[in-house]
């Protein structure tokens, strides 16, 4: 299968109290089309930093990222943003929904940014809310939704422009086991539809549903396990 994510020799540091924290220390990773990969490890091991670098949100200090055939380091920021908007869905741990907008309006936002027509936008938003089981909550704003419902709205928003890749940062980290299970069921449905999934998490349930588990420690990949679930 073709690679949709390639990372070569990624190094990333952050300044901290006059020193530097080395978040990534030479990471190499390849994810193929249709694969579901879970990156696991303790807090502070570099999981979220890796996800942000792979998405082109943060540039590496050294190394290369090729995302969907595009070398991110050779692209302007506007082009990277367009790539994320049109071909990549990003699911944040803390949802990042706009509190003043309804669930439906939050899902409509990326569709409008992509220039989709009004009627098509409306139909797509309704389709996605039905997919995540929240048609009946379309007019509710985030403060009126449970944590699990907010995460499902965030997933619907990430799916708005039919991405080829979903990147998820601790997608069940703010949820109890029951609502987290509902979110993982959605990811399983996406995997069955051929969407490539890369999740970083400390949740064993996320790893249990993945095709491959990548273990990180101290900014490095220290092990990989093929689960053979496909």
C-alpha positions as CSV (number, residue, x, y, z in Angstrom):
1,X,0.0,0.0,0.0
2,X,1.1,3.6,-0.6
3,X,2.4,5.8,2.2
4,X,0.2,8.7,3.2
5,X,2.4,9.9,6.0
6,X,6.2,9.7,6.0
7,X,8.4,11.1,8.8
8,X,12.2,11.0,8.5
9,X,14.5,12.0,11.3
10,X,12.2,14.4,13.1
11,X,13.8,16.5,15.8
12,X,11.8,19.1,17.8
13,X,12.8,21.1,20.9
14,X,10.9,23.8,22.9
15,X,12.5,26.4,25.1
16,X,11.8,26.0,28.8
17,X,13.2,28.1,31.7
18,X,16.3,29.1,29.7
19,X,16.9,25.5,28.5
20,X,15.5,23.4,25.8
21,X,13.1,20.4,26.1
22,X,13.8,17.9,23.4
23,X,10.3,16.6,22.5
24,X,11.3,14.6,19.4
25,X,14.7,12.9,19.0
26,X,15.0,11.5,15.5
27,X,11.6,10.0,14.8
28,X,11.0,7.9,11.7
29,X,7.4,6.8,10.9
30,X,5.4,5.6,7.9
31,X,1.6,5.2,7.8
32,X,0.0,3.5,4.8
33,X,-3.3,4.2,3.1
34,X,-6.2,2.8,5.1
35,X,-4.1,1.9,8.1
36,X,-5.2,2.6,11.7
37,X,-2.2,3.5,13.9
38,X,-2.2,4.3,17.6
39,X,0.9,6.1,19.1
40,X,1.1,5.4,22.8
41,X,3.3,6.3,25.7
42,X,3.4,8.3,28.9
43,X,2.6,12.0,29.2
44,X,5.5,14.1,28.0
45,X,6.9,11.4,25.7
46,X,6.4,13.5,22.5
47,X,3.1,12.0,21.2
48,X,1.2,15.3,20.7
49,X,4.3,17.1,19.4
50,X,4.7,14.4,16.8
51,X,1.0,14.7,15.7
52,X,1.3,18.5,15.4
53,X,4.5,18.2,13.3
54,X,3.0,15.5,11.1
55,X,0.0,17.8,10.5
56,X,2.2,20.8,9.5
57,X,0.9,22.8,12.5
58,X,4.4,23.0,14.0
59,X,7.6,22.8,11.9
60,X,10.4,20.4,13.0
61,X,13.8,21.7,13.9
62,X,15.2,19.0,11.6
63,X,13.8,16.2,9.5
64,X,11.2,15.8,6.8
65,X,7.4,15.2,6.7
66,X,5.7,14.0,3.5
67,X,1.9,14.1,4.0
68,X,-0.3,12.8,1.2
69,X,2.6,13.2,-1.3
70,X,3.4,16.8,-0.3
71,X,6.6,17.6,1.4
72,X,5.5,20.0,4.2
73,X,8.8,21.8,4.6
74,X,8.7,23.0,1.0
75,X,5.1,24.4,1.2
76,X,4.0,27.9,2.2
77,X,1.8,28.1,5.3
78,X,-1.2,29.0,3.2
79,X,-0.7,25.8,1.2
80,X,-0.3,23.7,4.3
81,X,-3.5,25.1,5.8
82,X,-5.3,24.3,2.5
83,X,-4.0,20.8,2.6
84,X,-5.3,20.3,6.1
85,X,-8.6,21.9,5.3
86,X,-9.3,19.8,2.2
87,X,-7.6,16.4,2.8
88,X,-6.9,16.0,6.6
89,X,-9.2,15.9,9.5
90,X,-7.8,16.9,13.0
91,X,-9.6,15.9,16.2
92,X,-8.5,17.8,19.2
93,X,-8.5,16.4,22.8
94,X,-10.4,19.4,24.1
95,X,-12.8,19.6,21.1
96,X,-12.1,23.3,20.2
97,X,-15.7,24.0,19.3
98,X,-17.0,27.5,19.1
99,X,-19.3,28.0,22.1
100,X,-21.4,30.7,20.4
101,X,-22.3,28.4,17.5
102,X,-24.7,25.4,17.4
103,X,-23.4,21.9,16.7
104,X,-24.6,22.2,13.1
105,X,-22.9,25.6,12.7
106,X,-19.6,24.2,14.0
107,X,-19.8,21.5,11.4
108,X,-20.7,24.0,8.7
109,X,-17.5,26.2,9.3
110,X,-14.9,24.1,7.4
111,X,-17.4,23.6,4.6
112,X,-17.8,27.3,4.1
113,X,-14.0,27.8,4.3
114,X,-13.6,25.3,1.5
115,X,-16.1,27.2,-0.7
116,X,-18.8,24.7,-0.8
117,X,-22.2,25.9,-1.9
118,X,-24.9,26.7,0.7
119,X,-27.3,23.9,-0.2
120,X,-24.5,21.3,-0.4
121,X,-23.1,22.6,2.9
122,X,-26.4,22.2,4.7
123,X,-26.9,18.7,3.3
124,X,-23.4,17.6,4.3
125,X,-23.7,19.0,7.8
126,X,-26.9,17.2,8.3
127,X,-25.4,14.0,6.9
128,X,-22.5,14.2,9.3
129,X,-24.5,14.9,12.4
130,X,-26.6,11.8,11.5
131,X,-23.5,9.8,11.1
132,X,-22.3,10.6,14.6
133,X,-25.8,10.2,16.0
134,X,-26.5,13.8,16.9
135,X,-29.2,14.9,14.5
136,X,-31.4,15.6,17.5
137,X,-28.8,17.9,19.0
138,X,-28.0,20.0,15.9
139,X,-29.4,23.2,17.4
140,X,-27.7,22.9,20.7
141,X,-24.5,24.8,21.5
142,X,-21.4,23.1,23.0
143,X,-22.2,24.2,26.7
144,X,-25.5,22.3,26.3
145,X,-23.8,19.1,25.2
146,X,-22.0,16.4,27.2
147,X,-18.3,15.8,26.7
148,X,-19.0,12.8,24.5
149,X,-21.5,14.7,22.4
150,X,-18.9,17.6,22.0
151,X,-16.3,15.1,20.8
152,X,-18.7,13.6,18.3
153,X,-19.4,17.1,16.9
154,X,-15.7,17.6,16.7
155,X,-15.4,14.4,14.7
156,X,-18.2,15.4,12.4
157,X,-16.4,18.7,11.8
158,X,-13.1,16.9,11.1
159,X,-15.0,14.8,8.5
160,X,-16.6,17.7,6.8
161,X,-14.5,17.8,3.7
162,X,-14.2,14.1,3.3
163,X,-10.6,13.8,4.5
164,X,-8.3,11.0,3.5
165,X,-6.5,11.1,6.8
166,X,-7.8,11.6,10.4
167,X,-5.2,12.8,13.0
168,X,-6.6,12.6,16.6
169,X,-5.0,13.9,19.8
170,X,-6.2,11.9,22.8
171,X,-9.7,11.5,21.4
172,X,-11.0,9.8,24.5
173,X,-8.9,11.6,27.0
174,X,-11.7,13.8,28.4
175,X,-14.4,11.1,28.3
176,X,-15.6,8.4,30.5
177,X,-15.4,4.8,29.3
178,X,-18.9,4.6,27.9
179,X,-18.8,7.8,25.9
180,X,-15.2,7.1,24.9
181,X,-16.4,3.7,23.6
182,X,-18.9,5.5,21.3
183,X,-16.2,7.7,19.9
184,X,-14.0,4.6,19.2
185,X,-17.0,2.9,17.5
186,X,-17.0,5.9,15.1
187,X,-13.3,5.5,14.4
188,X,-13.9,1.8,13.6
189,X,-16.6,2.8,11.1
190,X,-14.2,5.3,9.5
191,X,-11.4,2.6,9.2
192,X,-13.9,0.3,7.6
193,X,-14.6,3.0,5.0
194,X,-10.9,3.2,4.1
195,X,-10.0,6.4,6.0
196,X,-6.4,6.4,7.4
197,X,-6.3,7.0,11.1
198,X,-3.5,8.1,13.3
199,X,-4.3,8.6,17.0
200,X,-2.0,9.5,19.9
201,X,-3.3,8.3,23.2
202,X,-2.6,6.8,26.6
203,X,-5.9,4.9,26.5
204,X,-5.5,1.1,26.1
205,X,-8.9,1.0,24.3
206,X,-7.5,3.2,21.5
207,X,-4.5,0.9,21.0
208,X,-6.8,-2.2,21.1
209,X,-8.7,-1.0,18.1
210,X,-5.7,-0.1,15.9
211,X,-4.0,-2.1,13.2
212,X,-0.6,-1.1,14.6
213,X,0.6,0.3,17.9
214,X,3.7,2.5,18.0
215,X,5.2,3.1,21.4
216,X,7.1,6.3,22.3
217,X,9.3,7.2,25.2
218,X,11.5,10.3,25.7
219,X,10.9,11.6,22.2
220,X,11.8,8.4,20.4
221,X,9.9,5.4,19.0
222,X,10.9,2.5,21.1
223,X,8.7,-0.3,19.7
224,X,6.0,-1.2,17.2
225,X,3.4,-4.0,17.3
226,X,1.3,-5.2,14.4
227,X,-2.1,-6.2,15.7
228,X,-3.4,-7.8,12.5
229,X,-6.9,-6.4,12.9
230,X,-7.5,-5.7,9.2
